[in-house]
Amino acid sequence: MNLKALAYQLREDAVNIICSGKAGHIGGDMSVMEVLVELYFSQMNISPENIDDPDRDLFVLSKGHSMEAYYAVLAEKGFLDKEDILKNFSRFGSKYIGHPNNKLPGIEMNSGSLGHGLPVCVGMARACKMDHRDNRVYVVMGDGELAEGSVWEGAMAAHQYKLDNLCAVVDRNRLQISGNTEDVMGHDDLHERFRSFGWHVIDVADGNDIDQLHAAFEEAKTVKGQPTVLIANTVKGKGSPIMENKASWHHHVPDAEEYSRIMQDLEAAKEALM
């Protein structure tokens, strides 16, 4: 499977989901897509067939507002029906809401209240260790989310319990709803900050590059005695110049002209990778 091209196909699906429901966090959907694709189609032992297997890998999308990208991936993986999502996303009474809903197959926890994903995954990883299981726990966070204190409580606990089965990813697109992340709540040297909490840190220079992500996740599996974090340097709105690196596209529904341009750009990028 060509995961690089798949990421652009699923970007198209995410845009269609947003336009069908007239809502969605399109910028973060686009920046996180390669991370989700690499995890679900290359790294994690998880599928509709082993959904109740206690030895399955566990995943939490802590930046739960990027749900449209997650829907696209879950549908492609076979957990959900894409046409059902397109028909019902963001409708009154629908189970397809704008944040992860663990009443849907394949979703481990409700998320979107930022700062909760890492602490919960620390508990999951600790429980797996106590049960002597070899599965891994993955969590994806936004960089704006790291302003939440509960993230750093979780980071301390992960080091304390030597959770080498835990791998966090920071979607480091440097933008949030109110502007540049460093202007809102600066992280200084984010790599050194995680190292000071006892984590193994891997810098992914291009977090929208499948090959770099693959190498980083493979390295994380070799780390013993401490948790790992990938700092994935991504582009908010990745895939079309009209969206890229623009905070105004944090939550935006494309109009007809924007939709046409975005789809042309995504299709061209996909075809170039085929």
N, C-alpha and C positions, 0 to 999 in steps of 0.2 A: 504494500500500500504506500502510495506517495503522500506522506504526511504533510509535506510542504504545500502541495496543491490542495489537500483536504482542508487545511486551515483556512484557505481563501474560499473554498466552497461553503464551509460552515459559517464564515463571515457573512456570506450572502444569505444563508438561512437565518442568521441572527437579525440582519437588517429587515428581512421579510417578517419575522416575528414582531419586531418593534413597530413596523408600519401597520401590521394587521391589528395590533392591540392599541396603537396610538400612544405608546408609552415605552420607556426603556432607557437604560444607561449605556448609550451606544459607544461612547469613547472608551470606557473600561472594558466593554465587550470585545472591542477590536484589539486592545493592548494585551489582553490575557489569553487570546485564542491559542497561540502556539503552546503555551504552558499546559492548557487543558488537553489539547490534542496529543502532545507527547505523553502526558500522564495516562490518559485513557486508552491510547492505541499502541503504546510501547512499554510503559513502565509498570502499571498497576495490574495486579491479579484481581480483576473485578469484571464481572459480566452479568447479564440477566440470568445465566445458568447457575451462578454461585452466589446469588444475592443474599442468601441466608447462611452461607458457609462461615463459621466463626474464624476460619483461617484466611478469609478474603482480606485484601488490603482495604484500608479505610481512607476516605477523602472528605474534607470539609472545605467548601468555598466560603471562607470567612468574609471576603468582600462580596457579600451576597447580592449586592445591587447589579452585579454583572451576570444576572440570571439568564438573559437571552442567549449569551454565548454558551452557558451551561446547558440550557434546553437543547440547543443545536447539537452539542456533543452527546448528550444523553440519548437523543433521538437517533443519531447516527450509530451509536453503540447498541441500540436495540432496547433500551429501557423504556422509552416513550415513543408515542406515535406523532410524527412531525405534523401531519395534517390536522390532528386533533389539537395540537398546540396552536397552529396557525388560526384555527377556527375559534378557539376559546381563550387565548391569552389575554389577560387583563380585563376580561368581561366580568360583570357582576355575578358573584357566586361561583366563579370558576376556581378549580383547583390549581390552575396555571397562573399563579400570582407573580409579582415582580421580584420576589426573593425566594430562596430555597424553601421548599415545603416538604417535610419528611413524611407526608402522607403519600408522596409519589415514589414509585420504585426507583431505587438507585441513589436516593438522597438520604444521607445519614443523619443530618440535623438541620433544623430551621436555623437560618443565619441571616445576617444583614444588620443586626445590632452590633456595630463595629467594636472589635476588641475581644469578642467572645470566642472566636474560632480557635485561636492558639491554646488558650487555657483548657477548652474542652478536649482538644486533641492531645494535650499533655495527659489528661485523664485516660483517654483511650489508649495511648501508648503505654502508660503505666499499667493499665489493666492487662494489656497483651503480654507485657513482661511478667506480670504476676501469674498469668495463666500459662507461661512458658510457650507462647506462640511465636512463630517466626514472621508473622505478617508485618507490614509497614503502615505507618500513618502519615498522610500528607495533608497539608493545609496551605491554602493560597490566601494571602493578605494583600490589601492595598497599602501603598506607602503612607497615604493620609491617615489610615487606620492606626498607624504606629504611634500616634499621639495619645492613644488610650492607655491608661496605666495598667489595665488588666493584661495587656500584651506582655509587659515586662515582668509582671508577677508570674505569668506562665513561662516566660523565658528563664527566670530563675529556677522555677520548679523543674523544668526540663533538664537543666544542667545538674541540679541536685540529685535527681534520680537517674542520671546518666542514660537518657533516653535516645540511644543511637538508632532506634527504630522510628524516630520522628524526623520528618523532613518538612521544613517550612519554605515557602516561596514568597518573596515580596515582589509584587508587580510594581516595579519602580518606574512609573511613567511620569512622575514629578508634577502631576496636576491633580487637583481635586475640585470640588464644585465651586469653591470660592477663590480659586486661583492657583498660583505656583505653591507646591507643597512646602518648599523652603521658606517662603514668605509667610505662610499660615502658621507653621510650627516646624522649624528647621530641624533636620536630623544630623547636621554636621557630618561626621564620618560614620555612616550607617554600618559599614563593615566593622570598624573598630568598636562601635557600640555593642554589636552582637558578640564580638570576640570577648569583650570585657564581661559579658554575661556567661562565658564559658562555652560558646557555640563554635562549631566548625563553619567557617564562612566561605562560600564559593561565589565569586563574581562571574556573572554571565554578561559579557560585554554587550551582546545583542540578544535580549530576551525574546525577540521575535524570530530567532534563528533556531530551527529544529535541531540541527547538528550540535550547536553549542549547548542547548538544553539537554540533549541526550547525554553528552559527555559529562555534564554537571550532575545529572541524576545518577549516572553510573558511578561517579566518584562518591556521591553521598552514601551509596550502598556499602562502600568499603570502610566507612568511618566507624570506629569503635569507641565506646565510652563517653560519647557526647552527641547532642543533637546537631543537625545540620540545617543551615539556611542558605537558600539560593537568592542572591540579589539579582533579579532579572531586569536589566535595563531595557525597558520597552518604550513604545511610542503610543501615546494616547490617540485613539482614532486611526490606528495603523491600517493602511490599505487604500486610502484615498486622500489626496492632498487637501481636499476641502474640509476634512475632519482632523487631520494630523496635528498634534501639539496645540490644540485649541481647547481651553477650559470650557468654552461655551458649548462644546459638544459632549460635556459630561452627561447631560440628560437632554436629548434633543430628538425629535421625530422629523426625519427628512421630509421636505415637501416634494412634489412630483419632479421638479427640476433637479433637486439635490439627489433624490433617489436614483434617477437615471444616470447621473454622473458617477455616483458611488458604485452602482452595479457595473458600469462600464470599466471602472478602474479595477474592481475586484476580479472581474472576469478576465481582464487582460493579464493581471498578475497571476491568476490561476493557470491560464493557458501557457504563460511563459515558463511555468514550473512543471508542466506535464511532460 
